[in-house]
Amino acid sequence: MFALLLATALVFASPTAPPGPELTFVHGDEHLATWLERASVQRQGDVVRYRLLRVRGTDQAFWLVRETDCASSTQALVRGKNVWMDGPEAPPMEGEARHFPIRPYERMDRAVAAVVCQGAATAYPWARPVRGVEAAVAAAPQVRARAVAQRPLELVQVKAGRFPLFLDRSTLDGGGPQWEGRTLQLTRPDDADVAGVVGAWSWWEWDCQGYGRDVDLKRYVQLMSDGSSGPETVDRAPYVAAQPGSDEAAALQAVCAADIWTRPALGSLEEARRALGAAPVKPAE
């Protein structure tokens, strides 16, 4: 009897916290990792309600209860709640009941809709489900980086000439007048490579209503013929005006154009080099 009472006391004295809901990784970009709580998915006709966990950095996450109308490709935020890993619990916030269209650049929303509406598998079969917020926050940096690395390029040529310029549409992020993303500038085949340099990647911020403060170069790296990249150079200059005819103006015009999401794009660096008549870049060893 004493042993039974002791065992019972130990059970109640050492409770085990529940591991939390099972979460499936459905999207990752440079800033956020998004997880779907599959058990939360409820469908009524064409409308699906579900709960997402979005993780930013290593100390903040937020729950979102959303609805997607699979017939009209629209969505609505029902409610949300911030989760600080080392702070007090935040109060919930109510969303709007009105549905909004899922736009072409809203990749996370399109990825989630494919899963909840079509029952599609996620694009990341290598990402195992996790249980609970803490596990999702811990896994977020690795799965987010791997998701970005496997994302296919969408190279839209925005300027011809001696050093053709491509906009990598797959990196465009933002909305309204303000966007960020990267460009690729390549050498033409009739230009001799300078120390093996065949181009450069550049990361930008653009303001379509900048009124003279239109573009801001953040950083750039040289692209080498062996597939490697040179050292990263950070540009700390502020926004500047895009001068007519410049590479900056060509990229800004493309980013702000309504047809940027429907223009043809090349899916790899090798395709872009071949389109210019140049030899493909050798894969880095």
Buried (B, 14 or more C-beta within 10 A) or exposed (E): EEEEEEEEEEEEEEEEEEEBBBBBBBBBBEEBBBBBBBEBBEEEEEBBBBBBBBBBEEEBBBBBBBBBBBEEBBBBBBEBBBBEBEEEEEEEEEBEEEBEEBEEBBBBBBBBBBBBBEEEEBBBEEBEBBEBBBBBBBBBBEBBEBBBEEBEBBBBBBBEEEBBBBBBBBBBBBEEEBBBBBBBBBBEEEEEBEEEBBBBBBBBBBBBEBEEEBBBBBBBBBBBBEBBEBEEEEEEEEBBBBEEEBBBBBBBBBBBEEEBBEBEBBEEBBBBBEBBEBEBBEEEE
